[in-house]
Amino acid sequence: MKILRLKVKPNSRQQMLQQSEDGNLIALLKSPPIEGKANQELIQLLAKEFDVPKSLIRIKAGASSKNKLVEIDI
């Protein structure tokens, strides 16, 4: 199991993951933070990045916040 601390930036021009200076990840997402669209895009991006099925990724904290705690069953 892997725990990630992420800062999410919705409505970005491109979709990508970046590492911040403090070691946390920053997720740039194209989707708006409406009706969970940004959370869905985040799960898809992490599934692709870590090569795991989407069902193994859960947002443990911060579902409606820009700062999220994500659990990945690896």
C-alpha positions as CSV (number, residue, x, y, z in Angstrom):
1,M,0.0,0.0,0.0
2,K,1.3,3.5,-0.9
3,I,0.0,6.7,0.6
4,L,0.4,9.9,-1.4
5,R,-0.1,13.5,-0.4
6,L,-1.2,15.5,-3.4
7,K,-2.1,19.1,-4.2
8,V,-4.6,19.3,-7.1
9,K,-4.8,22.2,-9.5
10,P,-8.0,21.8,-11.6
11,N,-8.7,23.8,-14.8
12,S,-5.1,23.5,-15.9
13,R,-4.0,23.7,-19.6
14,Q,-2.4,20.2,-19.4
15,Q,-2.7,17.0,-17.4
16,M,0.4,15.9,-15.6
17,L,2.0,15.1,-12.3
18,Q,4.9,17.2,-10.9
19,Q,7.0,16.9,-7.8
20,S,7.1,19.9,-5.5
21,E,10.1,21.1,-3.5
22,D,8.9,19.5,-0.3
23,G,8.6,16.1,-2.0
24,N,4.8,16.0,-2.4
25,L,3.1,15.6,-5.7
26,I,1.2,18.3,-7.6
27,A,-1.5,17.0,-10.0
28,L,-2.4,19.4,-12.9
29,L,-5.9,18.4,-14.1
30,K,-7.9,19.7,-17.1
31,S,-11.3,19.0,-15.5
32,P,-13.2,21.5,-13.3
33,P,-13.8,20.7,-9.7
34,I,-17.5,20.2,-10.3
35,E,-19.5,17.0,-9.5
36,G,-16.3,15.0,-8.8
37,K,-14.9,15.4,-12.3
38,A,-11.5,16.4,-11.1
39,N,-11.4,13.5,-8.6
40,Q,-12.2,11.1,-11.4
41,E,-9.5,12.5,-13.6
42,L,-7.0,12.3,-10.8
43,I,-7.7,8.6,-10.2
44,Q,-7.3,8.0,-14.0
45,L,-4.0,9.9,-14.0
46,L,-2.6,8.0,-11.0
47,A,-3.8,4.7,-12.4
48,K,-1.9,5.4,-15.6
49,E,1.2,6.7,-13.8
50,F,1.5,3.8,-11.4
51,D,0.2,1.2,-13.9
52,V,-2.6,-0.1,-11.6
53,P,-6.3,-0.5,-12.1
54,K,-8.5,2.5,-11.1
55,S,-10.2,0.2,-8.5
56,L,-7.0,0.1,-6.5
57,I,-6.9,3.9,-5.9
58,R,-8.9,5.6,-3.2
59,I,-9.1,9.2,-2.0
60,K,-8.8,8.8,1.7
61,A,-9.1,12.5,2.7
62,G,-9.8,15.8,1.0
63,A,-12.3,14.7,-1.6
64,S,-13.6,18.3,-1.7
65,S,-10.3,20.0,-1.1
66,K,-7.2,20.8,-3.2
67,N,-5.0,18.9,-0.7
68,K,-5.7,15.2,-0.9
69,L,-4.5,12.0,0.7
70,V,-4.6,9.1,-1.8
71,E,-4.1,5.4,-1.1
72,I,-2.9,3.1,-3.8
73,D,-2.9,-0.7,-3.3
74,I,0.3,-1.8,-5.0
